Amino acid sequence: MIEVRTYDGDAAELSRFVLDVWSTAYRGRMPVPLWDARYFDWQIPVDRPGSREFLVAAYDGSKLIGFLGGERFRFSSRDGEFDVAMASWTTADPAYAKYRIGARIIGEMRRRFLERGVAFGLGFGYSGAAVSMGPRFWRGVTKHTIIPGKIGFWLRLLDHRAFAAWESSRLKRWSAGVLGLVQGSPHGVLNTEGIRPYRADDLADCLQLTRQLLAHVDLGYVWTSERLAHQLDYAGLPRTIVLEDHGHVGGFVNYYRLDFAARNAIEAAVIDLVAFGALPQHDRQRLLRAALAQMQAEGLKAAMLLRLPCYPAWPLLVTGFVPMPRDTDLICLRADPRVAYHRVKRLHVHWR
């Protein structure tokens, strides 16, 4: 008997299920994020209050056959503040296609939004490859889905040969080789004064810096101290580098390692947060270069960051980041009809 209910497994089981389905569908045909158990332990720690309220799963008896995960965030917009669920990892066992598992878990997710006062769910779907099923699925599965627009990434290659060997597309392999001739490796930081790893007592300064990002957006996170602390430092997975200025954190870069599979697997850095505050341009560039140097020392081959208006373009361009095409759909599962989705043009979110 098929039942849709709250996910009751652990991070390791979820990783095995998601990667098995996604790798079977896409590996060698488009980039596949390799979300391991350590990653899911960071994203959905079972001991955090409320961490399972938007972890919706489908089971055939005790067998996991579908999953959609979300996390509640407080958002600020022109219309005030409200709760939104950042959602990701939509997965359905293809052997159960006739049971419309995807539609059922999405229906349950929306029911929970309505019951628990969440305005909508927000996620991403890769549309840069014809084989990608995500955007097509979401457009057709429910009348409550809208696609407000597309988002792209900033990309900084750290090992151009490794990236070229990884990329499935011949054109992109060639482009990576050409970019390597022009761009080279990240320049080292000659002046590292004030640049150091994040410490727990930096949290208040970092929280203030994230709040400043909202000045540049129509819709964005209102980080809490607890959630930001978890984002910046958890079990050695996320890395955060700060630039201390006159006894306070003037800016920081937060990233984590995530491997991607295409022709082979490649180690990448996903940058979730960049906050410069009032730092002058040369310090912004110093901080970014220090972060890139650390990523390279850790064996990471590329760094990626969502192209959002809250992240200024100039220091990214100067340090070698390249704006990539807008190949990711922003997907919205509506619950509250009072929210003016059409007014949202500038976001502060992170990719999942």
N, C-alpha and C positions, 0 to 999 in steps of 0.2 A: 504493500500500500504506500502510495506517495504522499508525503506530508511536508508542508512548508512551515518552518518554525525557526526559532533563534538558533544560530550556529552554536553547537556545544562541544566542538573539538578544540584542539590546540593549534599553535602556529605551524608546527611541523606537518600536521595532517592537511591544513589548508594549503600550504606551499606545494605539497605533493599533488593535490587535486588540481589546483589552478595551473601549475606548470605542465602537468600531463595533458590537459585539454588544450592549452594554448600552444604548446610545442607541437602537438600532433597536427593542429590546424595550420600553423604559420611558419614553423622553423624552416629556414632556407628560402622563404618566400617574402618575408618582411621582418624587420627587427622585432624581437620578442624580449620584454623585460624578464629577467630571471629572479623573480621575487622569492627569496629563500626564507627559511624558518626564522632566521635572525631578523630579517626585514619585517615579517609579519608580527613578530614579538614586539618590535618597536611600534608598529602601527596600531595593533589591537591588543595591548597588554591586558590579560584577563583580570588582573587585580585592580585595574583602574575603575572607579565607580562609573557605571553607565556605559562601559566600553562595549557591551554586547547589544545595546538597545537597537542598533541599526545594522546588525550582522544577521542577514536573512539567508537561510539555507533551505535547500530541498533535499529530502532524504527518501530513499526507497528502503524501508526498514531502518537499518543502521548504516546503510551505504550513502555517502555524500554524493549527490548528483547535480547540485546547483548551488551557486553562491553569489551574493551581491553584498558588498560591505560599505558602510558609511560611518562617518563620525560627525557628531554635532559640533558646529562652530557658531559663535556669535558673529554676525556681520553688521557692518554699518553701511548705510546708503543715504541717498538724498531724502528718502522717505522715513528715515529713522533706523532703529536697530531691530533685528529679528534673528531667529535661529535658522540656520541652513545646514544640511547634511552634505559634506563632501563625500562623494561616492565613487567607487572604483571596483575593479576586479570582477566584472560581470562574467560569470562562467557557467556553462550548462553542458552536461555530458551529452554528446551528440547521439549516443545510443538511445536516449530518451526524447528525441526530437518530437515525436508525435504527441507527447504530453505537454508541450509548450511550457517547459520548465522556466525559461527566461521570462515569459510573460507573467507567470504565476509569482515568481519571487519579486518582480517589479511591482506587481499589484499589491503584494503584502507590504513592500517597502513604502509605497505611497499611503496605504492605510495607516501605517505607523506615523508617517508625517502628519496626517490629518489628526490622528488621535493625540499626538504629543506636541502639537504646536510648532511644527517645522514648516517654514514657508515653501521650501523647495529643496530638491537634491541637485547637486552640481557635480559634473564629472567631465571626462575627456574621452574622445574617440579618435583614433588615428585614421585619417583619410588619405594618407600619402601613398597608399598601395591599393590597387584594385581588389586584391584578395581580402582586405580588411572587412570583417563583417560588422564591426561595432556600430558605426554611424548608420548603416542601412538597417540594422536590427532595431536601433533605438527609434528611428523615424517611423518604423512600421508597427512597433509593438504596442503602442498606446497613444491615444489622442492627447494625452497630457504631456507629451514630449515636445520641446521646442529646441531649435539649434540657433542660439542668438548670434553666433559668428564663429570665426576661426581664429586660432592662435598659433603662432610659430615659436621657435626657440632661437636663442643665441647659442652658437656652437664654437668651442675653442678646442682644436685638435692639439693634443700633447705628444702623440706618437703617430705621425702621418702614415708611416708604412704599415703599422699595425691596423690602423683604421681602414686603409685601402684594402688590406688582406681580408678584413672582416666584412666589408660592405658587399651586399648581394648585387647591386646595380653596377654594371660596367662603367656607365657614365660617372657615377659618384666615386667609383674607385679611381678613375682618371682624374676627377676633380680634386680628390684628396691628395694625389701625387703632385699636381700642379700647385696646390695650396701649400704643400710642404716646402716646395722650392722658394716660394715667395715669403712665407710666414716664418718658417723655422720654429725652433723650440721657444718656450717662454723665456724672456730675459730674466736673469737672476735679480734679486733685490739687493742692491748695494747698501742701502740704509734700512735696517730692520728695527730702528728705534721705536719702541712702543708697541711693536707687533708681537703678539703672544697667543697661546691657547686660551680659550674661554675658561673662566672660573665661576663657581656658583655665586660668588658675591658680585659678579657682573650683571646679574639678572635684571635688577632694577633699571640700569642704564640701557640694556638691550631692549627691555620692554618699552621704554620711552622712545627709542629709535624706531621700533616697529609701528608705534602709534603715529609717528610722523609720516609713514608711508601712505596713510589714509588721505592725506591732503592732496594726493595726486590721482585719486580714483573715484569712481561712482559707487563701487561696491567692493568691500574688502573685509578681511578678518579683523576682529577686535580681539587681539591676543590677550589671554589671561596669564598671570605669573606662572601658574601651575602648568598650563599647556605649553607655554614658551620654554619653560625649563626642560620639559620632556623633549621638545623639538631640538634644543641646542645641545643636549648631553644625555645620552641614554645608552648604557652598556657598551660604550666604545664604538657605536655605529655612526651616529651623526658626528661630524667634526665642525667645530666653530673656531674661527680665528678672529681676534679682536685687535683693534688699534687703540691703545690707551693714549689719551691726550689730557695732560694736566690732571691726572688722577681719576679721570672718568673714561669710559668707553666712548670713543667718538664715532666708531663704525665697526661693523662686523660682517663676516661672510660665513654662512652656514651651508654645509653640503653633506652628502652621504655617498657611499659607494653602491652602485647598482650595476650588475653585469647585464649585457644584452647579447642575445644570440642572433646571428644571421648566417653567414657562411661558416663562422665559428663563434666562439664567445669572446667578448671584449669587456674590459673593466672600465667603467665610466664613473664620473662624478656628476651627480644631480645636485645642482645648487638650488636650495629652496628659498633662501633669504639673503638679500644683500641690503644692508642699511648703511648709508654714508653720513646721515645727519648733516652737520655743517662743515664736514671735512673739506679742505681745499682740494683742488683737482690732483695735485701731485701726491697727496696722501691717499686719495681714493685709488690711484693707480698703484701705489706701493702696496696697499692692502690686497688688491686683486692679484698682483704679481706674487705676493707672498703665498696666497692661497693656491695659485696655480703651481708654484714651485713645490708646495707640500703635496699636492695631488700627484704631481709627476714623481716625486720621491716615493710615494706610496704605490707606484706602478700603474696608476690610472692613465688611460690612453686618450681620454677626451673629457671635456666638461660642458655641461648643457644647463641652460637657464631659460625659463619662460620669458618671452618678449612681452613685458608689461610696462605700462607708462610710469609705474612707480620706481623703475630701475633706469637711471639715466644712461643714455646710449654712449656718450663720449668716452668715459673711462673704460667701458667694455670694448669699444672699437680700438682704442689706443693699445689695449693689452691683448689684442689679437682675436677677439670674439667676432664671429661672422653671423649676420642675421640670416636665418634659414627661412624657406617658404612657410607660409601659414598652412600647415598640413594636419592640424589637429582641430577637430570640431569641439566646441564647447557645448555640452549636452545638459539640458535642464529638465528635470522631472517636476512639473508644477504641482503644488498643493494649494497654496493660498492665492486666489485670483486677484487679490488686492495689490499684489506686488507688480510694479510697472517694469516688466522685463525689457521692454523695448528701449528704455532709457539707459540701460546699462551698456556703456561703451568701454569703460576703463576699469580693470580689475586688479585686486591684490589677493591672489590665491597661490597655492603651490600645486604642482603636478603630482598626480597619483594614478 
